[in-house]
């Protein structure tokens, strides 16, 4: 099983966990990362993630996110197919960077694309995404547990 965690997922464990939802999502992400570290599932990284992470203003936070992503075992580089898929997703209302994330995940044939972004989650679940199921961290935990 392969998963793709978008940038907001990778940062969730570093967010202010005083809000119950953020705390629960952070714990879910940490659980998923623990499962990845045991090599039960694989994590895909991408050129898109590298770019977004490089734009995190807090360099300490950027470094911590890079440490988290270091456990990935596959890497997607933007190519013509990814750009074409991203343009199709953008026509369906997905923002450009999010479209590139999803297209990278689809190109790598990941089983699950995970995000904590409610707007992206709602829109992405409505589009045709081959091979890949769009999930929240809590949904992903439930899928992994099956």
Backbone as JSON, one array per atom type, in Angstrom:
{
  "sequence": "XXXXXXXXXXXXXXXXXXXXXXXXXXXXXXXXXXXXXXXXXXXXXXXXXXXXXXXXXXXXXXXXXXXXXXXXXXXXXXXXXXXXXXXXXXXXXXXXXXXXXXXXXXXXXXXXXXXXXXXXXXXXXXXXXXXXXXXXXXXXXXXXXX",
  "N": [[0.85, -1.18, 0.0], [0.54, 2.2, -0.84], [0.87, 5.58, 0.19], [0.15, 9.12, 0.01], [0.89, 11.98, 1.62], [-0.25, 15.2, 1.88], [1.13, 18.57, 2.1], [-0.13, 19.95, 4.2], [-0.93, 17.84, 5.82], [1.55, 16.76, 6.57], [2.45, 18.8, 8.16], [0.65, 18.88, 10.24], [1.15, 17.5, 12.79], [2.74, 19.42, 13.97], [1.22, 21.59, 14.47], [-0.79, 23.83, 16.58], [-2.05, 22.1, 19.15], [-4.2, 22.46, 20.85], [-6.79, 22.64, 20.0], [-9.43, 20.35, 19.68], [-9.98, 18.92, 17.2], [-7.65, 19.35, 15.66], [-5.77, 18.16, 17.31], [-6.63, 15.45, 17.29], [-6.35, 14.85, 14.55], [-3.58, 15.23, 14.33], [-2.62, 13.18, 15.97], [-3.56, 11.02, 14.47], [-2.03, 11.32, 12.11], [0.54, 10.97, 13.2], [0.31, 8.31, 14.0], [-0.03, 7.08, 11.51], [2.47, 7.71, 10.38], [4.1, 6.22, 12.07], [3.36, 3.64, 11.32], [4.28, 3.65, 8.72], [7.03, 3.9, 9.19], [7.56, 1.37, 10.15], [7.53, -0.03, 7.88], [5.16, -1.13, 6.91], [3.45, 0.13, 5.22], [3.96, 2.25, 2.32], [5.37, 5.5, 1.75], [4.94, 8.19, -0.4], [6.88, 10.77, -1.72], [7.35, 14.01, -3.25], [8.32, 16.25, -5.91], [6.68, 18.43, -5.82], [5.9, 18.54, -3.13], [8.43, 19.06, -2.02], [8.88, 21.63, -3.05], [6.75, 23.12, -1.86], [7.32, 22.76, 0.85], [9.75, 24.08, 1.0], [8.91, 26.66, 1.03], [7.92, 27.22, 3.5], [7.79, 29.58, 6.0], [8.94, 29.55, 8.61], [11.91, 28.34, 9.48], [12.74, 26.36, 11.25], [10.44, 24.85, 11.53], [10.18, 24.05, 8.87], [12.43, 22.39, 8.67], [11.71, 20.34, 10.46], [9.48, 19.27, 9.15], [10.72, 18.29, 6.87], [12.26, 16.3, 8.06], [10.22, 14.56, 8.84], [9.24, 13.79, 6.32], [11.39, 12.43, 5.37], [11.17, 9.72, 5.69], [9.96, 8.72, 3.49], [9.69, 6.5, 0.66], [9.5, 6.54, -2.04], [9.59, 8.7, -4.9], [8.22, 11.39, -6.68], [8.69, 13.09, -9.65], [7.89, 16.07, -11.32], [6.39, 15.76, -14.45], [5.45, 15.71, -17.96], [3.02, 14.24, -18.07], [2.03, 14.49, -15.46], [1.67, 17.26, -15.33], [-0.33, 17.56, -17.29], [-2.44, 16.05, -16.16], [-2.8, 17.58, -13.84], [-3.72, 19.98, -14.92], [-6.21, 19.13, -15.86], [-7.48, 18.55, -13.42], [-7.5, 21.08, -12.33], [-9.35, 22.34, -13.99], [-11.59, 21.33, -12.91], [-11.92, 22.69, -10.61], [-9.92, 22.47, -8.69], [-7.23, 23.84, -6.87], [-4.1, 25.11, -8.25], [-1.55, 24.12, -6.99], [-2.53, 22.09, -5.36], [-3.68, 20.49, -7.3], [-1.39, 19.63, -8.62], [-0.23, 18.1, -6.57], [-2.17, 16.02, -6.3], [-2.1, 14.97, -8.91], [0.56, 14.08, -8.98], [0.42, 12.07, -7.06], [-1.4, 10.32, -8.3], [0.04, 9.66, -10.59], [2.06, 8.15, -9.44], [0.59, 6.05, -8.69], [-0.56, 5.79, -6.11], [-2.35, 4.44, -3.33], [-3.82, 5.9, -1.49], [-4.52, 9.32, -1.11], [-3.93, 11.8, 1.13], [-5.29, 14.48, 2.99], [-5.67, 17.35, 5.15], [-7.09, 19.5, 4.5], [-10.15, 20.8, 4.29], [-11.67, 21.99, 2.19], [-10.29, 21.19, -0.13], [-10.51, 18.42, 0.18], [-13.3, 18.02, -0.06], [-13.78, 18.93, -2.72], [-11.99, 17.32, -4.21], [-12.92, 14.75, -3.79], [-15.01, 14.63, -5.49], [-14.08, 14.49, -8.06], [-12.85, 12.54, -10.85], [-10.49, 10.4, -9.98], [-8.13, 8.29, -10.87], [-7.04, 5.12, -9.55], [-6.51, 6.12, -6.98], [-7.63, 6.89, -3.74], [-9.16, 9.6, -2.19], [-8.61, 10.96, 0.97], [-9.18, 11.89, 4.44], [-7.06, 12.27, 7.36], [-8.24, 10.75, 9.46], [-10.03, 9.09, 8.08], [-8.17, 7.7, 6.6], [-6.76, 6.27, 8.57], [-8.8, 4.5, 9.33], [-9.05, 3.05, 6.95], [-6.52, 1.85, 6.73], [-6.61, 0.23, 8.93], [-8.26, -1.83, 8.18]],
  "CA": [[0.0, 0.0, 0.0], [1.26, 3.47, -0.92], [0.08, 6.78, 0.51], [0.72, 10.44, -0.24], [0.41, 12.96, 2.59], [0.06, 16.54, 1.36], [1.92, 19.41, 3.0], [-0.86, 20.26, 5.44], [-0.85, 16.63, 6.67], [2.9, 16.66, 7.12], [2.63, 19.83, 9.19], [-0.37, 18.78, 11.3], [1.69, 17.23, 14.14], [3.45, 20.59, 14.48], [0.23, 22.64, 14.71], [-1.28, 24.03, 17.94], [-2.93, 20.95, 19.39], [-5.21, 22.74, 21.87], [-8.11, 22.41, 19.41], [-9.63, 18.9, 19.62], [-9.86, 18.36, 15.86], [-6.24, 19.37, 15.27], [-5.1, 17.15, 18.12], [-7.0, 14.12, 16.8], [-5.7, 14.67, 13.25], [-2.14, 15.11, 14.57], [-2.4, 11.82, 16.46], [-3.77, 10.12, 13.33], [-0.85, 11.43, 11.25], [1.66, 10.33, 13.9], [0.07, 6.87, 13.93], [0.27, 6.7, 10.12], [3.92, 7.78, 10.22], [4.65, 5.06, 12.78], [3.11, 2.46, 10.48], [5.21, 3.79, 7.58], [8.39, 3.6, 9.69], [7.67, -0.09, 10.31], [7.5, -0.56, 6.52], [3.91, -1.81, 6.58], [2.96, 0.86, 4.05], [4.96, 3.15, 1.77], [5.05, 6.92, 1.65], [5.47, 8.83, -1.61], [7.21, 12.18, -1.68], [7.3, 14.57, -4.6], [8.91, 17.55, -6.19], [5.69, 19.42, -5.39], [6.07, 18.65, -1.68], [9.7, 19.75, -1.76], [8.69, 23.06, -3.33], [5.9, 23.74, -0.83], [8.05, 22.75, 2.12], [10.79, 25.12, 0.93], [8.26, 27.96, 1.19], [7.5, 27.39, 4.9], [8.6, 30.7, 6.49], [9.65, 29.17, 9.83], [12.92, 27.37, 9.04], [12.73, 25.24, 12.18], [9.29, 24.03, 11.13], [10.54, 23.44, 7.58], [13.36, 21.3, 8.96], [10.96, 19.25, 11.09], [8.66, 18.65, 8.1], [11.66, 17.52, 6.03], [12.58, 15.09, 8.83], [9.06, 13.67, 8.73], [9.15, 13.3, 4.95], [12.57, 11.62, 5.07], [10.85, 8.28, 5.72], [9.35, 8.3, 2.23], [10.52, 5.54, -0.07], [9.31, 6.77, -3.47], [9.64, 10.13, -5.18], [7.61, 11.77, -7.95], [9.2, 14.31, -10.28], [6.9, 16.61, -12.25], [6.63, 15.49, -15.87], [4.35, 16.16, -18.82], [1.78, 13.56, -17.68], [1.56, 15.11, -14.22], [1.17, 18.6, -15.67], [-1.59, 17.39, -18.01], [-3.45, 15.65, -15.17], [-3.05, 18.72, -12.96], [-4.58, 20.92, -15.66], [-7.56, 18.56, -15.86], [-8.04, 18.73, -12.08], [-7.74, 22.52, -12.16], [-10.61, 22.64, -14.68], [-12.67, 20.87, -12.03], [-11.97, 23.54, -9.42], [-8.82, 22.22, -7.74], [-6.18, 24.86, -6.95], [-2.93, 24.59, -8.99], [-0.62, 23.29, -6.22], [-3.25, 20.89, -4.95], [-3.82, 19.67, -8.51], [-0.09, 18.99, -8.84], [-0.1, 17.04, -5.55], [-3.03, 14.89, -6.66], [-1.56, 14.39, -10.15], [1.78, 13.34, -8.6], [-0.03, 10.85, -6.37], [-2.0, 9.44, -9.3], [1.15, 9.19, -11.44], [2.78, 7.12, -8.67], [-0.4, 5.01, -8.4], [-0.75, 5.6, -4.67], [-3.68, 3.96, -2.95], [-4.52, 6.95, -0.74], [-4.02, 10.69, -1.03], [-4.49, 12.29, 2.39], [-5.21, 15.92, 3.26], [-6.49, 17.9, 6.23], [-7.74, 20.67, 3.9], [-11.55, 20.44, 4.07], [-12.13, 22.42, 0.86], [-9.68, 20.28, -1.1], [-11.11, 17.1, 0.39], [-14.65, 18.03, -0.62], [-13.7, 19.04, -4.19], [-11.25, 16.2, -4.79], [-13.74, 13.53, -3.73], [-16.01, 14.71, -6.57], [-13.48, 14.34, -9.38], [-12.41, 11.2, -11.2], [-9.06, 10.23, -9.69], [-7.87, 6.85, -11.01], [-6.13, 4.39, -8.67], [-6.24, 6.78, -5.71], [-8.77, 7.34, -2.94], [-8.89, 10.85, -1.46], [-9.05, 10.75, 2.35], [-8.69, 12.68, 5.57], [-6.25, 11.39, 8.2], [-9.08, 9.8, 10.21], [-10.49, 8.1, 7.11], [-7.02, 6.87, 6.24], [-6.54, 5.34, 9.68], [-9.82, 3.46, 9.22], [-8.71, 2.22, 5.78], [-5.33, 1.07, 7.06], [-6.99, -0.75, 9.95], [-9.05, -2.92, 7.58]],
  "C": [[0.9, 1.24, 0.0], [0.34, 4.62, -0.55], [0.88, 8.03, 0.18], [0.08, 11.38, 0.77], [0.75, 14.34, 2.04], [0.73, 17.37, 2.45], [1.18, 19.72, 4.3], [-0.89, 19.05, 6.38], [0.51, 16.53, 7.34], [3.15, 17.66, 8.24], [1.69, 19.67, 10.39], [0.21, 18.43, 12.67], [2.4, 18.42, 14.77], [2.51, 21.75, 14.8], [-0.13, 22.73, 16.2], [-2.34, 22.98, 18.23], [-3.95, 21.19, 20.5], [-6.63, 22.56, 21.33], [-8.29, 20.9, 19.22], [-9.44, 18.3, 18.22], [-8.4, 18.28, 15.43], [-5.47, 18.3, 16.04], [-5.38, 15.74, 17.6], [-6.33, 13.86, 15.44], [-4.19, 14.49, 13.41], [-1.81, 13.7, 15.05], [-2.57, 10.79, 15.33], [-2.55, 10.13, 12.41], [0.35, 10.75, 11.91], [1.53, 8.81, 13.88], [0.41, 6.35, 12.53], [1.78, 6.69, 9.89], [4.61, 6.61, 10.92], [4.49, 3.78, 11.98], [4.05, 2.47, 9.27], [6.62, 3.41, 8.02], [8.61, 2.11, 9.88], [7.59, -0.81, 8.96], [6.26, -1.39, 6.21], [3.23, -1.16, 5.38], [4.06, 1.81, 3.59], [4.45, 4.57, 1.69], [5.72, 7.49, 0.41], [5.72, 10.3, -1.32], [7.19, 12.7, -3.1], [8.05, 15.89, -4.69], [7.98, 18.66, -5.73], [5.79, 19.62, -3.88], [7.35, 19.4, -1.34], [9.56, 21.25, -1.96], [7.88, 23.72, -2.23], [6.62, 23.81, 0.52], [9.11, 23.85, 2.13], [10.22, 26.51, 1.17], [7.71, 28.18, 2.61], [8.38, 28.48, 5.51], [9.46, 30.37, 7.72], [10.62, 28.04, 9.48], [13.03, 26.16, 9.98], [11.59, 24.27, 11.83], [9.59, 23.32, 9.8], [11.45, 22.22, 7.8], [12.65, 20.1, 9.55], [10.09, 18.52, 10.06], [9.54, 17.8, 7.18], [12.07, 16.23, 6.75], [11.45, 14.07, 8.74], [9.04, 13.01, 7.36], [10.33, 12.39, 4.58], [12.28, 10.12, 5.09], [10.18, 7.81, 4.43], [10.28, 7.37, 1.47], [10.3, 5.59, -1.58], [9.21, 8.27, -3.69], [9.09, 10.4, -6.58], [8.17, 13.1, -8.43], [8.16, 14.77, -11.29], [7.33, 16.31, -13.69], [5.42, 15.94, -16.67], [3.01, 15.53, -18.44], [1.18, 14.19, -16.42], [0.99, 16.49, -14.51], [-0.18, 18.52, -16.39], [-2.72, 17.01, -17.05], [-3.81, 16.82, -14.27], [-3.95, 19.74, -13.65], [-6.02, 20.43, -15.72], [-8.23, 18.77, -14.51], [-8.34, 20.2, -11.81], [-9.04, 22.94, -12.85], [-11.81, 22.23, -13.84], [-12.67, 21.59, -10.68], [-10.88, 23.31, -8.39], [-7.75, 23.29, -7.96], [-4.91, 24.26, -7.58], [-1.98, 23.69, -8.17], [-1.28, 21.99, -5.76], [-3.42, 19.94, -6.13], [-2.51, 18.95, -8.81], [0.17, 17.88, -7.81], [-0.9, 15.81, -5.97], [-2.49, 14.19, -7.91], [-0.29, 13.59, -9.87], [1.41, 12.02, -7.93], [-0.59, 9.84, -7.38], [-0.91, 8.84, -10.19], [1.92, 8.06, -10.76], [1.86, 5.96, -8.28], [-0.53, 4.72, -6.9], [-2.19, 5.15, -4.4], [-4.5, 5.06, -2.29], [-3.77, 8.27, -0.8], [-4.7, 11.31, 0.18], [-4.25, 13.79, 2.55], [-6.06, 16.28, 4.47], [-7.26, 19.13, 5.75], [-9.18, 20.3, 3.52], [-12.05, 20.81, 2.67], [-11.57, 21.51, -0.22], [-10.33, 18.91, -1.01], [-12.48, 17.01, -0.28], [-14.61, 18.06, -2.16], [-13.06, 17.8, -4.8], [-12.05, 14.91, -4.77], [-14.77, 13.49, -4.86], [-15.41, 14.47, -7.96], [-13.05, 12.89, -9.6], [-10.9, 11.11, -11.01], [-8.77, 8.73, -9.77], [-6.86, 6.34, -10.0], [-6.12, 4.89, -7.22], [-7.52, 7.22, -5.02], [-8.34, 8.57, -2.15], [-9.45, 10.69, -0.04], [-8.56, 11.85, 3.29], [-7.81, 11.75, 6.41], [-7.08, 10.35, 8.97], [-9.63, 8.71, 9.29], [-9.35, 7.15, 6.74], [-6.71, 5.86, 7.33], [-7.54, 4.19, 9.6], [-9.53, 2.52, 8.06], [-7.52, 1.32, 6.08], [-5.69, -0.05, 8.03], [-7.76, -1.94, 9.39], [-8.21, -4.15, 7.32]]
}
